[in-house]
Amino acid sequence: MSTEWTLESWKKFVADQQPNWTDEDLVQKVNTEISSYPPLVFAGEVRTLKQHLADATQGNGFLIQGGDCAETFNDFKADSIRDKLKILLQMSVVLTYGASCNVIKVGRIAGQFAKPRSSDTETRGEKTFPSYRGDAVNELEFSDISRQPNPKRLLRTYNQSAATLNLLRAFTLGGFADLNKVHLWNQEFIATSPQGKKYQKIATSIDDALKFMNAVGISSDKYASLRMAELYTSHEALLLGYEQALTRKDSISGDWYDCSAHFLWIGNRTRQIDGAHVEFLSGVKNPIGIKAGPSLTPDELVALAQKLNPENEFGRLTIISRMGAEKINDYLPQLVKRATSEKLNLLWICDPMHGNTYKTENGFKTRHFNTILDEIQQFFAIHQKLGTIPGGVHFELTGDNVTECLGGAQEISDNDLKERYETACDPRLNNEQSLELAFLITELLRNENA
């Protein structure tokens, strides 16, 4: 273990899940160029998010973190970005109104362009090529040329992230996220669904409350809290050269911040205590998440907390449980009990997606809505039994009307998957399924606070 953190100290450690770049000089040249670019996010924004997460850790907030499994260069349209924002705003309104809690909105957006893989290669028939590692590295198309890692794609990753952030800020600060626009967030294709109708009732109630408040002089023009403008970005900090290139020293505090996103997480495959990812993120002041699958032991959890959050600060460290519905009761309580006995200040959130993925007979990777809900319900029940706080949820979702996850009120079946299966990697909840889940989580939060 290194005794002093520097921007490059991670290079002394083993860095798993890195692309097999063929031209290291070009990689260095690209990352040096990116290091001269403006930061994507700012230290002050990161500190504000950390305070919100600190509040949630103590039961005064709830985190919704959601977006694409993997962003792509092709799906780069204003409407697509707007629709992802819409569903996060809708879910936030449902939870805020129904459960009376402050909702922290964090998107898997503006940077989620790299993916870990279980194998360096993929074989189809007699052909074997490098695995698709996200658009930051190579292309989804299965061909020798397309699958070769190309460091120049990191430049496009930065540029698309910057443009996406610019549009998100325009939407959130330009009035689109004002509660007076609550009806506009309901997309046409779900407006007549049971979830859409329930949402419309909430929107109408909010309208009535806003009219009353406006009549007594309380309006969104005067009170920023009526503008749901705070949206933060997040992604898995996988490509360490890129993350290093976007890390800056804050002129006010003198601390280092990874300015590629507000919130960064370490994946289930890269959370080794003696690994490069843990070393790198131990030195930046961003809020950090750790994906926690069944293989994470209580001893490892304590070691990671001591390395990543030595001062045991509230809001610094989030544990993203991704156990799977069949395993969560066997593994999560061990972690929570140990963390409690060690008095670790952790925000616990549930990722009910990654542990519940399987392939259908017709070859589609999918998840079932009922299994997703089951893991969330068990997550809440475990924390209620142990007297700890369920602090949020982490979803892969889209604002589009895709057919990638089975079940839900739409009753998507195996045969429906082929209709609109558009993900570049893992299956996502569509807008209606996401909204349905928000209503169900609201009931769990109500029971928690009863």
C-alpha positions as CSV (number, residue, x, y, z in Angstrom):
1,M,0.0,0.0,0.0
2,S,1.3,3.4,-0.9
3,T,1.7,5.9,2.0
4,E,1.1,9.1,0.1
5,W,-1.5,9.6,-2.6
6,T,-0.7,11.4,-5.8
7,L,-2.4,11.7,-9.1
8,E,-0.3,8.8,-10.4
9,S,0.0,6.6,-7.4
10,W,-2.7,4.3,-8.8
11,K,-0.2,3.2,-11.4
12,K,1.8,1.3,-8.8
13,F,-1.2,-1.0,-8.3
14,V,-2.9,-3.6,-10.6
15,A,-5.6,-1.9,-12.7
16,D,-8.2,-4.5,-13.7
17,Q,-10.7,-4.0,-16.6
18,Q,-8.5,-1.7,-18.6
19,P,-8.6,-1.9,-22.4
20,N,-5.8,-3.6,-24.2
21,W,-4.6,-0.4,-25.9
22,T,-2.2,-1.2,-28.7
23,D,-0.7,2.3,-28.9
24,E,0.3,3.5,-25.4
25,D,1.9,6.6,-26.8
26,L,-1.4,7.6,-28.4
27,V,-3.3,6.9,-25.1
28,Q,-0.9,9.2,-23.3
29,K,-1.3,11.9,-25.9
30,V,-5.1,11.8,-25.8
31,N,-5.2,11.9,-21.9
32,T,-2.7,14.8,-21.9
33,E,-5.0,16.7,-24.3
34,I,-8.0,16.0,-22.1
35,S,-6.1,17.1,-19.0
36,S,-6.0,20.6,-20.6
37,Y,-9.7,20.8,-21.2
38,P,-12.1,22.5,-18.8
39,P,-13.6,20.4,-16.0
40,L,-17.0,18.9,-16.6
41,V,-18.3,19.5,-13.1
42,F,-17.1,21.8,-10.3
43,A,-15.9,21.3,-6.7
44,G,-18.7,23.4,-5.2
45,E,-21.4,21.2,-6.9
46,V,-19.7,18.1,-5.6
47,R,-19.6,19.4,-2.1
48,T,-23.3,20.3,-2.3
49,L,-24.1,16.7,-3.4
50,K,-22.0,15.3,-0.6
51,Q,-24.0,17.3,2.0
52,H,-27.3,15.9,0.5
53,L,-25.9,12.4,0.7
54,A,-24.8,13.1,4.3
55,D,-28.4,14.0,5.1
56,A,-29.7,10.9,3.5
57,T,-27.3,8.8,5.5
58,Q,-29.0,10.1,8.6
59,G,-32.5,9.5,7.3
60,N,-33.2,13.0,5.9
61,G,-33.3,12.2,2.2
62,F,-33.5,9.5,-0.4
63,L,-31.3,8.9,-3.4
64,I,-32.6,8.0,-6.9
65,Q,-29.7,7.1,-9.2
66,G,-30.6,6.0,-12.7
67,G,-29.9,6.1,-16.4
68,D,-28.5,4.0,-19.2
69,C,-26.4,0.9,-18.6
70,A,-24.0,2.3,-21.2
71,E,-24.4,5.6,-23.0
72,T,-23.6,5.5,-26.7
73,F,-22.4,8.0,-29.3
74,N,-25.3,7.1,-31.6
75,D,-28.0,7.8,-29.0
76,F,-27.0,11.5,-28.6
77,K,-30.2,13.5,-29.2
78,A,-31.8,16.3,-27.3
79,D,-35.1,14.4,-27.0
80,S,-33.4,11.4,-25.6
81,I,-31.6,13.4,-22.9
82,R,-34.7,15.3,-22.1
83,D,-36.7,12.1,-21.7
84,K,-34.2,10.6,-19.3
85,L,-34.5,13.8,-17.3
86,K,-38.3,13.6,-17.4
87,I,-38.4,10.1,-15.8
88,L,-36.0,11.1,-13.0
89,L,-38.2,14.2,-12.3
90,Q,-41.3,12.1,-12.4
91,M,-40.0,9.5,-10.0
92,S,-38.8,12.3,-7.7
93,V,-42.2,14.0,-7.7
94,V,-43.9,10.7,-6.9
95,L,-41.6,10.0,-4.0
96,T,-41.5,13.6,-2.7
97,Y,-45.3,13.9,-2.8
98,G,-46.2,10.4,-1.7
99,A,-43.5,9.8,1.0
100,S,-42.8,13.4,2.0
101,C,-39.0,13.1,1.7
102,N,-36.3,15.1,0.0
103,V,-35.2,13.2,-3.2
104,I,-31.6,13.5,-4.5
105,K,-31.5,13.0,-8.2
106,V,-28.3,11.5,-9.7
107,G,-28.2,10.4,-13.3
108,R,-26.1,7.7,-14.8
109,I,-25.4,10.1,-17.6
110,A,-22.8,12.4,-19.2
111,G,-20.0,9.9,-18.6
112,Q,-21.2,6.3,-18.5
113,F,-19.4,5.2,-21.7
114,A,-17.2,2.4,-20.4
115,K,-18.2,-1.1,-19.2
116,P,-16.3,-3.9,-17.4
117,R,-16.5,-7.3,-19.0
118,S,-16.3,-10.9,-17.8
119,S,-14.0,-11.8,-20.7
120,D,-11.5,-9.9,-22.9
121,T,-12.9,-11.5,-26.0
122,E,-16.3,-12.5,-27.4
123,T,-16.9,-15.4,-29.8
124,R,-19.7,-15.8,-32.2
125,G,-19.5,-18.9,-34.4
126,E,-16.0,-19.2,-35.6
127,K,-15.1,-15.6,-35.1
128,T,-13.5,-14.1,-31.9
129,F,-12.9,-10.4,-31.4
130,P,-12.3,-8.1,-28.4
131,S,-15.3,-7.7,-26.1
132,Y,-17.3,-4.5,-26.4
133,R,-16.2,-2.2,-23.5
134,G,-18.4,0.8,-24.1
135,D,-18.2,3.5,-26.7
136,A,-15.3,5.2,-24.9
137,V,-13.2,2.2,-26.0
138,N,-14.6,0.5,-29.1
139,E,-17.7,-0.1,-31.1
140,L,-20.7,-2.5,-30.5
141,E,-20.6,-3.8,-34.1
142,F,-19.1,-7.3,-34.1
143,S,-16.1,-7.0,-36.5
144,D,-12.3,-6.9,-36.1
145,I,-11.9,-3.2,-36.9
146,S,-14.9,-2.1,-34.8
147,R,-13.8,-4.0,-31.7
148,Q,-10.2,-2.7,-31.7
149,P,-9.7,-0.3,-28.7
150,N,-9.2,3.2,-30.0
151,P,-8.1,5.9,-27.5
152,K,-9.3,8.7,-29.8
153,R,-12.8,7.7,-28.7
154,L,-12.0,9.2,-25.3
155,L,-12.0,12.7,-26.9
156,R,-15.6,12.1,-28.1
157,T,-16.5,10.8,-24.7
158,Y,-15.4,14.1,-23.2
159,N,-17.1,16.2,-25.8
160,Q,-20.4,14.3,-25.6
161,S,-20.4,14.4,-21.8
162,A,-19.8,18.2,-22.0
163,A,-22.6,18.7,-24.5
164,T,-25.0,16.5,-22.4
165,L,-24.2,18.4,-19.2
166,N,-24.8,21.7,-21.0
167,L,-28.2,20.6,-22.2
168,L,-29.1,19.2,-18.7
169,R,-28.2,22.5,-17.1
170,A,-30.2,24.3,-19.7
171,F,-33.2,22.2,-18.9
172,T,-32.9,22.3,-15.1
173,L,-32.0,25.9,-14.8
174,G,-34.1,27.2,-17.6
175,G,-37.5,26.4,-16.1
176,F,-38.1,22.9,-17.4
177,A,-37.7,21.4,-13.9
178,D,-40.0,24.0,-12.3
179,L,-42.9,22.2,-10.4
180,N,-45.3,24.3,-12.5
181,K,-44.3,22.1,-15.4
182,V,-45.1,18.9,-13.6
183,H,-47.7,17.9,-16.2
184,L,-45.2,18.3,-19.1
185,W,-43.1,15.5,-17.7
186,N,-45.7,12.9,-18.4
187,Q,-44.9,11.4,-21.8
188,E,-47.7,10.6,-24.2
189,F,-47.2,6.9,-24.4
190,I,-47.8,6.4,-20.7
191,A,-50.4,9.1,-20.1
192,T,-53.3,6.7,-20.4
193,S,-51.7,3.9,-18.5
194,P,-52.6,3.2,-14.8
195,Q,-49.2,4.7,-13.7
196,G,-49.7,7.7,-16.0
197,K,-53.2,8.4,-14.5
198,K,-51.9,8.1,-11.0
199,Y,-49.2,10.5,-11.9
200,Q,-51.7,13.0,-13.4
201,K,-53.6,13.0,-10.1
202,I,-50.5,13.9,-8.2
203,A,-49.7,16.6,-10.8
204,T,-53.2,18.0,-10.4
205,S,-52.8,18.1,-6.6
206,I,-49.5,19.9,-7.0
207,D,-51.1,22.4,-9.3
208,D,-53.8,23.1,-6.8
209,A,-51.2,23.6,-4.0
210,L,-49.1,25.8,-6.2
211,K,-52.1,28.0,-7.0
212,F,-52.8,28.5,-3.4
213,M,-49.2,29.2,-2.6
214,N,-48.9,31.7,-5.4
215,A,-52.0,33.5,-4.1
216,V,-50.3,34.0,-0.8
217,G,-47.1,35.2,-2.4
218,I,-45.1,32.0,-2.5
219,S,-43.9,31.2,-6.1
220,S,-41.1,29.5,-7.9
221,D,-39.8,32.9,-9.0
222,K,-39.0,33.6,-5.3
223,Y,-38.4,30.2,-3.8
224,A,-35.7,28.0,-5.4
225,S,-37.0,24.9,-3.6
226,L,-40.0,24.9,-6.0
227,R,-37.6,24.5,-8.9
228,M,-36.3,20.9,-8.9
229,A,-33.1,22.0,-10.6
230,E,-30.5,20.0,-8.8
231,L,-29.5,17.0,-10.9
232,Y,-26.1,15.4,-10.4
233,T,-24.1,13.1,-12.7
234,S,-22.4,9.8,-12.0
235,H,-20.6,6.9,-13.7
236,E,-18.4,4.0,-12.9
237,A,-14.8,5.3,-12.6
238,L,-13.4,2.6,-14.8
239,L,-10.8,4.1,-17.3
240,L,-8.3,5.4,-14.8
241,G,-6.2,7.4,-17.3
242,Y,-9.3,9.3,-18.4
243,E,-10.4,9.9,-14.7
244,Q,-6.9,11.1,-13.9
245,A,-6.9,13.5,-16.8
246,L,-10.1,15.2,-15.5
247,T,-9.0,15.4,-11.9
248,R,-8.3,19.0,-10.7
249,K,-7.1,20.7,-7.5
250,D,-9.7,23.0,-6.1
251,S,-8.4,26.5,-5.8
252,I,-10.4,27.1,-2.6
253,S,-9.8,24.0,-0.5
254,G,-6.7,22.7,-2.1
255,D,-8.3,19.3,-2.4
256,W,-8.4,17.1,-5.5
257,Y,-11.7,16.4,-7.2
258,D,-12.4,14.1,-10.1
259,C,-14.3,16.6,-12.3
260,S,-15.6,14.0,-14.8
261,A,-18.8,13.6,-12.6
262,H,-20.2,14.6,-9.3
263,F,-20.5,11.0,-8.0
264,L,-18.2,8.0,-9.0
265,W,-18.5,4.4,-8.1
266,I,-16.2,1.4,-8.0
267,G,-17.6,-1.7,-9.7
268,N,-18.0,-5.1,-8.2
269,R,-15.1,-6.3,-10.4
270,T,-12.6,-3.5,-9.5
271,R,-13.1,-3.0,-5.7
272,Q,-9.9,-4.9,-4.6
273,I,-8.5,-3.2,-1.6
274,D,-5.0,-3.4,-3.2
275,G,-6.3,-2.4,-6.6
276,A,-5.7,0.7,-8.7
277,H,-9.3,1.9,-8.6
278,V,-9.6,2.0,-4.9
279,E,-6.2,3.7,-4.7
280,F,-7.1,6.4,-7.2
281,L,-10.5,7.2,-5.7
282,S,-9.1,7.3,-2.1
283,G,-7.4,10.6,-3.0
284,V,-10.3,12.5,-4.5
285,K,-13.0,14.3,-2.5
286,N,-16.0,13.2,-4.5
287,P,-18.7,11.1,-3.0
288,I,-17.8,7.5,-3.8
289,G,-19.9,4.4,-4.3
290,I,-18.9,0.7,-4.0
291,K,-20.9,-1.9,-5.8
292,A,-21.4,-4.7,-3.3
293,G,-22.2,-8.2,-4.6
294,P,-22.4,-11.4,-2.6
295,S,-18.6,-11.9,-2.8
296,L,-17.9,-8.8,-0.6
297,T,-17.1,-10.0,2.9
298,P,-17.6,-7.9,6.1
299,D,-13.8,-7.7,6.6
300,E,-13.4,-6.3,3.1
301,L,-16.2,-3.8,3.6
302,V,-14.4,-2.5,6.7
303,A,-11.0,-2.3,4.9
304,L,-12.6,-0.4,2.0
305,A,-14.3,2.0,4.3
306,Q,-11.0,2.7,6.2
307,K,-9.2,3.2,2.9
308,L,-11.8,5.4,1.1
309,N,-13.3,7.2,4.1
310,P,-10.6,7.2,6.9
311,E,-12.3,10.1,8.7
312,N,-15.7,8.3,8.6
313,E,-17.4,11.4,7.1
314,F,-21.1,11.4,6.4
315,G,-21.9,11.5,2.7
316,R,-18.5,10.3,1.5
317,L,-19.2,6.6,1.0
318,T,-22.2,4.8,-0.4
319,I,-22.7,1.0,-0.5
320,I,-24.6,0.0,-3.6
321,S,-26.0,-3.4,-2.8
322,R,-26.4,-5.7,-5.9
323,M,-26.9,-9.1,-4.4
324,G,-29.8,-10.5,-6.4
325,A,-33.3,-11.3,-5.0
326,E,-32.2,-14.9,-4.2
327,K,-29.1,-13.9,-2.2
328,I,-29.7,-10.6,-0.6
329,N,-31.1,-12.1,2.7
330,D,-28.0,-14.3,3.0
331,Y,-25.4,-11.6,2.4
332,L,-26.6,-8.0,3.0
333,P,-27.4,-8.4,6.8
334,Q,-23.8,-9.5,7.5
335,L,-22.5,-6.3,5.9
336,V,-25.0,-4.1,7.7
337,K,-24.4,-5.7,11.1
338,R,-20.6,-5.4,10.8
339,A,-20.8,-1.8,9.6
340,T,-23.1,-0.9,12.5
341,S,-20.8,-2.6,15.0
342,E,-17.8,-0.6,13.5
343,K,-19.9,2.6,13.6
344,L,-19.3,3.2,9.9
345,N,-21.2,6.2,8.4
346,L,-22.5,4.6,5.2
347,L,-25.3,5.4,2.9
348,W,-27.0,2.1,1.9
349,I,-28.8,2.0,-1.5
350,C,-30.1,-0.9,-3.5
351,D,-29.3,-1.8,-7.1
352,P,-31.9,-4.5,-7.9
353,M,-30.9,-4.8,-11.5
354,H,-27.4,-6.4,-11.8
355,G,-28.0,-9.4,-9.6
356,N,-31.2,-10.4,-11.4
357,T,-30.0,-10.7,-15.0
358,Y,-30.5,-13.8,-17.1
359,K,-30.8,-14.9,-20.7
360,T,-34.1,-16.1,-22.2
361,E,-34.3,-19.1,-24.5
362,N,-34.4,-16.7,-27.5
363,G,-31.0,-15.2,-26.5
364,F,-32.1,-11.9,-24.9
365,K,-30.5,-10.7,-21.7
366,T,-33.3,-9.5,-19.5
367,R,-34.6,-9.0,-15.9
368,H,-38.1,-9.5,-14.6
369,F,-40.0,-6.6,-12.9
370,N,-41.3,-8.8,-10.1
371,T,-37.7,-9.9,-9.2
372,I,-36.5,-6.3,-9.2
373,L,-39.3,-5.4,-6.9
374,D,-38.7,-8.4,-4.7
375,E,-35.0,-7.4,-4.1
376,I,-36.1,-3.8,-3.2
377,Q,-38.7,-5.1,-0.7
378,Q,-36.2,-7.4,0.9
379,F,-33.7,-4.5,1.1
380,F,-36.2,-2.4,3.0
381,A,-37.2,-5.3,5.2
382,I,-33.5,-6.0,6.2
383,H,-32.9,-2.4,7.2
384,Q,-36.1,-2.2,9.1
385,K,-35.3,-5.3,11.0
386,L,-31.7,-4.1,11.8
387,G,-32.8,-0.6,12.7
388,T,-30.7,1.0,9.9
389,I,-31.6,3.3,7.0
390,P,-32.5,2.3,3.4
391,G,-31.1,5.4,1.7
392,G,-31.9,5.0,-2.0
393,V,-32.2,3.0,-5.2
394,H,-29.9,2.6,-8.3
395,F,-31.6,1.7,-11.6
396,E,-30.8,1.2,-15.2
397,L,-33.6,2.9,-16.9
398,T,-34.5,4.9,-20.0
399,G,-37.2,7.5,-20.9
400,D,-38.0,5.5,-24.0
401,N,-40.8,2.9,-24.5
402,V,-38.4,0.0,-24.8
403,T,-39.2,-3.7,-24.2
404,E,-36.1,-4.9,-22.4
405,C,-37.3,-6.0,-18.9
406,L,-40.1,-8.5,-18.5
407,G,-43.3,-7.9,-16.6
408,G,-44.7,-4.8,-15.0
409,A,-48.2,-3.4,-15.7
410,Q,-47.5,-3.7,-19.4
411,E,-46.9,-7.5,-18.9
412,I,-43.9,-7.5,-21.3
413,S,-43.3,-11.2,-22.3
414,D,-40.4,-13.1,-23.8
415,N,-42.1,-12.6,-27.2
416,D,-42.2,-8.8,-26.7
417,L,-38.5,-8.4,-26.2
418,K,-37.7,-8.3,-29.9
419,E,-40.1,-5.4,-30.4
420,R,-37.9,-2.6,-29.0
421,Y,-34.7,-4.1,-27.5
422,E,-32.3,-1.2,-27.9
423,T,-29.8,-1.3,-25.1
424,A,-26.1,-1.5,-26.0
425,C,-25.4,-3.7,-23.0
426,D,-27.8,-4.6,-20.1
427,P,-31.7,-4.4,-20.2
428,R,-33.3,-1.2,-18.8
429,L,-36.6,-0.4,-17.3
430,N,-38.8,1.7,-19.6
431,N,-40.6,4.9,-18.5
432,E,-43.8,3.1,-17.4
433,Q,-42.0,0.5,-15.4
434,S,-39.8,3.1,-13.8
435,L,-42.9,5.1,-12.8
436,E,-44.6,2.0,-11.5
437,L,-41.6,1.2,-9.4
438,A,-41.6,4.8,-8.0
439,F,-45.2,4.3,-6.7
440,L,-44.2,1.0,-5.1
441,I,-41.1,2.5,-3.4
442,T,-43.3,5.3,-2.1
443,E,-45.4,2.7,-0.2
444,L,-42.2,1.1,1.2
445,L,-41.0,4.5,2.4
446,R,-44.4,5.3,4.0
447,N,-44.2,2.0,5.9
448,E,-40.6,2.8,6.9
449,N,-41.7,6.2,8.3
450,A,-44.9,5.0,9.9
